[in-house]
Amino acid sequence: MIKTKFTPLALLVAAATAPVQAQVIMSEYIEGSSNNKAVELFNTSENAISLAGYTLSYYSNGGTDASNTIELSGEIAAGGTYVIANSSAVDTVLNAAQLTTGGSWYNGDDAIVLRNGDTVLDSFGQVGFDPGSNWENNGVATKDKTLRRNLDVTSGRTAFDAAFDPSAEWTQFDKDDFSGLGSHSGDTGGGDDGGDDGDKPEPLVCGEAATAINAIQGSTDESPLKDQIVTIEAVVTADLQEDNQLKGFFVQSLAADMDEDNMTSEGLFVYYKDVDVKVGDQVRVQGTVQEFYNATQLGNVTQLEVCGSADVQAQMLTLPVNEVSDLEAVEGMLVSLSNQMVVADTYNLGRYGEVGLATERLYQGTQIAMPGDAANALEAENKKKYLLVDDGSTAQNPEVIPYPSTGLDAYKTIRLGDTVTNLEGVIAYSFGQYRLNPTKAPTFNNTNERTEAPELKGEGDLRIASFNVLNYFNGDGQGAGFPTPRGADTAEELVRQEAKLVSAITALDADVIGLMEIENDGFGEHSAIADLVKAINAESEYTYAYVNFNTDMIGTDDITTGIIYRTDTVEEAGTASFTTAVPFDYSNRPPTAQSFRKLDNNEEFTVAVAHLKSKGCSKSAEGDNTDQGDGQACWNAIRTQGANAFADWLATNPTGNDDADVILVGDMNAYAMEDPMRAFADKGLNNVMTHVDGDTQSYSYNFSGRLGSLDHAVASASLLAKVTDATDWHINADEPRMLDYNTEYRTDAQIAELYATHAYRASDHDPVIVEIKTVAAEPPVDPRPVIEAGQHFTVAENTQLNTIIGMLEFSDADADVTPVERFIVTGTNMITVNQAGQVVVTGELDYEFDNRIEFMVQAQDTAGNLSEQVQVVVNVTDVKRGDDNDDDSGSFGWLALFAAPLALLRRRSK
């Protein structure tokens, strides 16, 4: 990378040496979605120009050092263009590019300078000045737009540090409009639709021999007849000739011309609109076989004759296919789907008239499978089940949204999971996807109903929620300060955004709510979080407050996390805390936490909020943080590091409250089976939703037609035991983004009809709600009997057999169900314990030989449950014989001597 720092002197020298009229200028600027970024150069001269020594430099955020410099190569033809594109852009951009490169590209607030050596030829933006989110004037803005240089501009803007007005020399087009890329004249289209070269061709004769469509399509990805002039005769199956459509029509082979090879298609797109045709026309067409963005078509049409009419029977198509490439065999053909499909994606419904359908609801691989081979295998199966439905139009942001046919509005919606029937149309391939262009209006059935509130069991007495509020920024908090760096562009949009968020938050009925993507502007009177709580309290029957972290900013990002709570149910019971230590100094947002006390029973718990690094890839991702191809995308390593560090931080009791009940909620930017979520589990913070559902098929987000949970709640073991229920409330992920608060790319009628103040599409993430019973249930009864340890009994020697000398102390928690039925004594036969627990003499006791009897005893109940063995001791006391009659003792002393051996013999025999 070349880095150049410009001093004031260098600026003067560069300006002085710049030519009066540069021969190469920037002619198109694309700042589209994701990595769809490109710069088009135009050669204003009459001679080809070598680009050796030419560079294109980007200056980020008002910097005077180039953040990226691209060295150009090759040459640019006289009056020709040269396109430099981000190597991760979509195929439409890449196919128009002469040079592609990765790395860190520009955003709408970054400047661009074109040089030949040290000489400045042209510039875009103002080097050394940060305009905020973009340069804008007279309705022309540099953020999320395509700009084309006015045709009367033939010299470059060499004063690159001067104030920049994009409307002075540029015309604005919609975001991701690539239709003019590669042609500064603005002439665009789906290919060359031909014209008259002055030679009169032989007229077409209907019914004569013609080239079969199956021969044109062939059995491989590319036509074997590419670039050849052919004549076909076929039936029109779909008419899309309007300027805002595909500027052509689809045809299908006559029955007599079809082959028996299932791998060759009988359909073809004809790029031609000069002669109007209609569905059912039998036409004879002469043109050139072309591959337009990997789709076979007939273009450069020189003749067309309508020969009559004919019928075409739609071929039955069943998903999933064995391989996605199997759809090549029906490319261009009229098909009817045998499946009832479900809506899988509506992201581009309002933008391009597209709806993604699938045989079932599809999940991200790493939501339900381990990253790596298992997740990738699942995604490979997903692709076989998916088909895009298009409206056959090239118009962006159409005034009439095509689906449903009854009209989309804030109340008549299409939700993910809705079923779709009556699917018939032609299969086309463009922008890397097979798609169905319907010839009949599909029927959308509302099978995934909206709910007015989260549906929970209602067995708990505490609710904790997590909600990503999608960049809630309030300007300066006093009605001005728009556009903001994120979120609402105008005060009107803020009102619309706030109303939706308030509707959603009040319906959560939660006691504590963790927020993500709220403006990081402190906690003062005019802060975003203060404004949001004020708006909530104006509508809610309860009073909410926000946790004040006593700082102007939490970290350095534009957005942060926050916590709000109901003051009638809980109070703060700790010191509000956050940390910006590594790995929370950048990428992962700083963790926030506060402890609370439930007012009615003094139960205490801690709530923490997380927002880990997003999955988006960029040049700055290096090593383990690059996409490893395992389904976890970029920055997985730093997210996992963040998860471990977050858990370790919580273990230090940062709020000063050491209660074991801890719950961490937030946008983890990781699906359920990914490394960060398993790292939390390894640290003792387990996934609440998985605990409740018994699987990982919950979801809070939809991306590219795949469901998954980026938003989670993980809890300590003690709190997890108190969870009674949990759910994601699907008010956002299932809804089209056209129903959000934004007003751009909408007609006045759409601004009114597509918006309502209800909760639906208040954000792009669904809120997560956890229900808790703060008084934990009684622990399960242990059915085993328990004998108290250390028991001693005393008995006199020569006590009569079967004498009860005491009662064994024992307990049985479920004695009313399975009472103790016997006691097992080992180690002696002199003592036993009967069924009632009484200690009984069963042998002759003599102090001289058994003054201490030790034995083990174990209780058994009627279910066979055994207690632990416990040692019991019986002490035998000595009974003294009388000695007041010496004569008697003397007289009978000889008897004692005689009896002694007999007594010894008796003891030994026992």
Order of alpha helices (4+ residues) and beta strands (2+ residues): alpha-beta-beta-beta-beta-beta-beta-beta-alpha-beta-beta-beta-beta-beta-beta-beta-alpha-beta-beta-beta-beta-beta-beta-beta-beta-alpha-beta-alpha-alpha-beta-beta-beta-beta-beta-beta-alpha-beta-alpha-beta-beta-beta-beta-beta-beta-alpha-beta-alpha-beta-alpha-beta-beta-beta-alpha-beta-alpha-beta-beta-beta-beta-beta-beta-beta-beta-beta-beta-alpha
